[in-house]
Amino acid sequence: MRHRILIIDDEDDIREIAAMSLESVAGWEVMVANSGAQGLVRAANYKPDAILLDVMMPGMDGPSTFRELRSNPATARIPVLFLTAKVQASDRQRFAGIGVEAVLVKPFDPMTLSTQISSVLGWN
């Protein structure tokens, strides 16, 4: 199955590497957004199967973007996986407590990113 993924991250390199990885390794369709605000619009219009969302972004950060996604009926049921370079046990617990599917660590391995996502979301 060809999944549709939205990547929301303010870092150009991360967006490009993740998008190329998911397109070439898994054959998924990928859309990107460079901010939380842009991501909210694209998620509502694109209706992805899942969203990879950076935790630390200027303006609207990942948790704020996540709350907005959940408050919109058009995006409320889309699974969200956080991407972060800062991973501590307390952060993982806090993110799990708000309903995020998983926390993926940056830097990630482009060759296994789609496998990680598939495993978390039961797409295997």
Residue pairs with C-beta under 8 A, 6 or more apart in sequence:
1 123
2 27
2 28
2 29
3 26
3 28
3 29
3 49
3 50
3 123
4 28
4 29
4 30
4 31
4 46
4 47
4 48
4 49
5 22
5 28
5 29
5 30
5 31
5 48
5 49
5 50
5 51
5 52
5 117
6 30
6 31
6 32
6 33
6 39
6 42
6 43
6 46
6 48
6 50
6 51
6 52
7 14
7 15
7 18
7 19
7 22
7 30
7 31
7 32
7 33
7 51
7 52
8 32
8 33
8 34
8 35
8 36
8 38
8 39
8 42
8 43
8 51
8 52
8 53
8 54
8 57
8 62
8 65
9 15
9 18
9 32
9 34
9 52
9 53
9 54
9 57
9 83
10 34
10 35
10 54
10 57
10 58
11 54
12 34
14 54
14 83
14 106
15 32
15 34
17 110
18 30
18 52
18 83
18 108
18 110
18 113
19 30
19 32
20 110
21 110
21 111
21 113
21 114
22 28
22 30
22 113
22 114
22 117
23 29
23 30
25 110
25 111
25 113
25 114
26 114
26 118
28 114
31 42
31 46
31 48
33 39
33 41
33 42
33 43
35 57
35 58
35 59
35 60
36 57
36 59
36 60
36 61
36 62
36 64
36 65
36 68
37 59
37 60
39 51
39 53
39 65
40 65
40 68
40 69
40 72
40 75
43 51
43 69
43 74
43 75
43 78
44 72
44 74
44 75
47 74
47 75
47 78
48 78
49 78
49 79
49 121
50 78
50 79
50 80
50 81
50 101
50 117
50 121
51 69
51 78
51 79
51 80
51 81
52 81
52 83
52 104
52 117
53 62
53 65
53 66
53 80
53 81
53 82
53 83
54 62
54 82
54 83
54 84
55 61
55 62
55 63
55 82
55 83
55 84
55 86
55 91
55 95
56 62
56 84
56 85
56 86
57 65
60 68
62 82
62 84
63 95
63 98
66 80
66 82
66 98
66 99
66 100
67 98
69 75
69 76
69 78
69 80
70 76
70 99
79 101
79 121
80 99
80 100
80 101
81 100
81 101
81 102
81 103
81 104
81 117
81 120
82 95
82 100
82 102
82 103
82 104
83 104
83 105
83 106
83 108
84 91
84 103
84 104
84 105
84 106
85 105
85 106
85 107
87 103
87 105
91 103
92 103
95 103
96 103
101 120
101 121
102 116
102 120
104 113
104 116
104 117
108 116
117 123
118 124
